[in-house]
């Protein structure tokens, strides 16, 4: 597995949906143990979109897991000063699986892809200007989006940061044993 960092705006309006800071903080426990999903398009060497298909059988997704947010992952809120003011981001460490070789290599090489959170809404209201105000939700997956696919929230992304602790320890062990 590989560690990466994923960011989402946690308080904004996108696609006429607004997630309050309170609803996001309350949903944090559901961020653990969810998959990081994607659809790798080999002919384009790129990822797709959510790949949602709706038919008479309901909704299905064409994506598959390429990693997860483990139980032990840390989450935090990051504040970033921009020209538009201070923006808040919900951040989490994630694990990417090396067994998904093409997907892993693409993220490792390009280091940054947009993401979109997939959620189940439990409680919501509509404002007078027809914005869906989400009061309660839970996370179901984080979808890695291909280059050219715009996320609902600007700057929502997965950033390749480093190989995880276990791999670091194994590399150090291999170096040590070769030196004996």
C-alpha distance (Angstrom), angle and dihedral (degrees) to the residues before:
residue distance angle dihedral
X1 . . .
X2 3.78 . .
X3 3.76 130.4 .
X4 3.76 119.7 -123.2
X5 3.76 134.6 164.5
X6 3.78 122.6 -125.6
X7 3.79 125.3 -163.5
X8 3.77 131.2 -162.2
X9 3.72 129.4 175.6
X10 3.74 103.4 -114.6
X11 3.77 100.2 -163.7
X12 3.76 118.3 38.6
X13 3.78 145.3 95.3
X14 3.79 117.2 -102.4
X15 3.78 128.3 156.7
X16 3.83 85.9 3.5
X17 3.81 90.6 -63.8
X18 3.80 124.5 117.4
X19 3.79 124.5 -165.2
X20 3.79 111.9 -161.6
X21 3.78 120.2 -139.4
X22 3.82 88.7 -115.9
X23 3.82 93.6 53.3
X24 3.80 90.3 48.1
X25 3.79 93.8 49.8
X26 3.82 90.3 47.3
X27 3.82 89.8 51.6
X28 3.83 93.8 52.0
X29 3.83 95.0 98.8
X30 3.83 88.9 59.0
X31 3.81 90.7 57.1
X32 3.81 89.9 75.1
X33 3.81 119.0 93.4
X34 3.79 96.7 9.3
X35 3.80 122.6 133.8
X36 3.78 128.9 -106.9
X37 3.82 101.3 -137.0
X38 3.80 135.2 -167.4
X39 3.76 144.3 153.5
X40 3.79 113.4 -129.8
X41 3.81 112.4 -149.0
X42 3.78 103.7 -155.3
X43 3.81 96.0 -168.5
X44 3.83 89.4 57.0
X45 3.84 98.0 32.6
X46 3.79 85.3 -132.7
X47 3.77 141.4 102.7
X48 3.79 123.8 -105.6
X49 3.79 131.8 -138.2
X50 3.82 130.2 -88.8
X51 3.83 86.0 -60.2
X52 3.81 91.6 -146.6
X53 3.80 117.1 178.3
X54 3.79 120.2 -169.6
X55 3.77 119.5 -168.5
X56 3.81 139.8 140.0
X57 3.83 88.9 -65.0
X58 3.81 92.0 57.9
X59 3.78 130.4 -111.0
X60 3.80 123.3 -23.5
X61 3.78 133.2 174.0
X62 3.81 128.6 -133.9
X63 3.80 91.9 -154.7
X64 3.80 126.8 97.3
X65 3.82 134.0 -160.0
X66 3.80 118.1 -82.5
X67 3.79 95.5 167.6
X68 3.76 142.9 -26.6
X69 3.77 147.1 -130.6
X70 3.81 102.5 -107.2
X71 3.80 126.4 -143.0
X72 3.81 88.9 -109.0
X73 3.83 95.2 53.4
X74 3.76 118.2 120.8
X75 3.80 120.8 -128.9
X76 3.78 126.0 -164.0
X77 3.79 142.4 163.7
X78 3.78 115.0 -114.2
X79 3.79 123.3 -162.6
X80 3.80 116.7 -151.7
X81 3.79 124.8 -171.5
X82 3.82 111.2 -134.0
X83 3.80 135.1 168.4
X84 3.83 86.1 -94.8
X85 3.81 93.3 53.3
X86 3.78 132.4 -97.2
X87 3.80 115.2 -19.5
X88 3.78 123.4 -164.8
X89 3.78 123.7 -141.7
X90 3.77 130.9 -169.2
X91 3.79 106.4 -139.0
X92 3.78 133.0 -170.3
X93 3.76 138.4 174.4
X94 3.80 111.5 -117.6
X95 3.79 136.1 -171.4
X96 3.78 121.3 -129.4
X97 3.78 117.9 -160.4
X98 3.79 118.3 -124.3
X99 3.81 88.9 -155.4
X100 3.81 86.5 76.1
X101 3.80 87.0 68.0
X102 3.81 101.8 176.4
X103 3.79 93.3 42.9
X104 3.80 92.8 46.2
X105 3.82 93.1 47.7
X106 3.80 92.2 48.4
X107 3.80 92.4 53.4
X108 3.81 92.3 41.8
X109 3.82 91.8 50.1
X110 3.81 99.3 42.5
X111 3.82 92.8 32.4
X112 3.82 96.3 -160.0
X113 3.81 134.1 60.7
X114 3.78 132.3 162.2
X115 3.78 116.8 -107.9
X116 3.76 136.3 -163.1
X117 3.75 126.4 -153.5
X118 3.78 116.8 -127.9
X119 3.78 112.0 -149.7
X120 3.77 143.2 173.3
X121 3.78 112.0 -132.3
X122 3.81 115.8 -140.1
X123 3.82 103.0 172.2
X124 3.79 128.4 14.4
X125 3.81 142.3 149.6
X126 3.79 134.1 -159.7
X127 3.79 119.8 -121.1
X128 3.79 124.2 -139.7
X129 3.83 89.6 -95.2
X130 3.84 91.1 53.3
X131 3.81 97.1 -104.5
X132 3.80 114.3 147.1
X133 3.81 105.7 -126.0
X134 3.82 107.1 -155.9
X135 3.80 111.6 -147.8
X136 3.81 98.2 171.5
X137 3.81 132.3 13.8
X138 3.79 142.8 145.8
X139 3.79 131.5 -138.2
X140 3.82 117.7 -112.5
X141 3.83 103.2 171.7
X142 3.78 144.6 -24.0
X143 3.81 112.5 -124.0
X144 3.81 119.3 -151.0
X145 3.80 107.5 -140.9
X146 3.77 126.4 -148.7
X147 3.78 126.3 -114.2
X148 3.79 107.1 -78.9
X149 3.82 93.8 28.7
X150 3.79 109.4 113.7
X151 3.80 115.5 -141.6
X152 3.80 119.5 -134.3
X153 3.81 89.3 -117.1
X154 3.81 115.9 47.0
X155 3.78 114.4 -120.8
X156 3.83 94.0 19.3
X157 3.78 101.8 143.7
X158 3.76 150.4 146.1
X159 3.79 114.4 -124.9
X160 3.76 122.7 -162.6
X161 3.77 105.4 -131.5
X162 3.80 113.3 162.3
X163 3.75 148.1 -36.5
X164 3.79 110.7 -81.9
X165 3.78 126.8 -100.9
X166 3.81 95.4 -97.6
X167 3.80 91.8 55.6
X168 3.79 91.1 46.0
X169 3.79 90.2 53.2
X170 3.80 91.6 48.5
X171 3.81 91.9 50.0
X172 3.79 90.5 49.9
X173 3.82 90.4 47.5
X174 3.82 91.7 51.0
X175 3.80 91.4 49.2
X176 3.78 90.7 48.3
X177 3.82 95.2 48.6
X178 3.82 91.8 48.2
X179 3.79 90.1 54.2
X180 3.83 93.7 56.3
